[in-house]
Amino acid sequence: LPFNWFGHAVCSPDNSTYISINIQNGGILELPTEIIDLVDIVSLDLKGNYIEALPFGMGAISGLATLNLKSNAFALLTSSLAEISSLVNLDLSTQQSWSAINIGGSFTDLYQLESLSLSGTLLTADGLVDISDCALLTHLYLSDCDVREIPAQFSSLTELQVLDVSKNYLTDGDLDVVAFYPKLRVLDASSNIFENVPSDISQCVLLEELNFNFNQLKHLAVEVASLSTIEILHLIGNQIISIPTAFTGFQLDSLFWKSEIACNPGGCECWPTPNGPQESPCSCGDGILQGQEICESPQGSPNCSVETCQCDYRLSSVGTCLADPSAPTPTPSPTPTPSPTPSPTPTPSPT
């Protein structure tokens, strides 16, 4: 490898040049200026080093599409980042929460970006940097960035398919921008302070996974029920006390979300079904929160009824026992017909 680096590399078919270099956790303190001579590199993975800055002239690597700088020591990203206009995938995230990075206008010319991860970074003193020019973005990760609002300029990111804004300080009204994301498939807004799911979520007609774990939801928005494409719905750690009748017959990939609704301090009053409301669990054991406990009766039937394991759903440890819709309906045993009582033999009259 060049510069006495230790890692992995992929060369061109004639071994004349490097195409991909992977040096994760290699103890690199700085990038030599000669790196710009590796003009044929397509992928550069430098995750887990101690790099504080990028050398000027990085734009000379005109085909660089993937750059992984996760968990380095950046404090300032100069215009050298903006020079790499060929970037498609960029990871600047960190595992140290709120590691301050002064990015400035570094995204201004990155028009080809499709995936951007800034999780764990405190981007600027004023909040989020402007990435509105990155109109081709499909994946955006802003978890644990001390985000207080999503700027209106983000409405230009109409190609977004995956958006992660978990572990921030977002509340009602801060995520209305989702109305401009008709291609969104995954939205993770867990660990914020939402009291309501944004009503504009109904515009995300391709949404498959929605995560609002650990917020302050009290009700399940009826707009969610209009999304026929949802397969996974996360609602653990809220204060949901009821489920709208609009969710009657609502189909998801599994029954797991019903158990997650049970894991709310307020519990659930009822679960709407085509045949009317059914009782549902009001609390759940520790096992459900850890995704570990599966309760069954001693006979292995999903219709459990023992005291320590009464469950409405397969992952719920407390509740009223209901029939599993996937289980075969037991055939009732025929009621035995009582044998006719023989007439008593008449006693002969005495002569």
Disulfide bonds with the S-S distance in Angstrom:
Cys263-Cys284 2.48
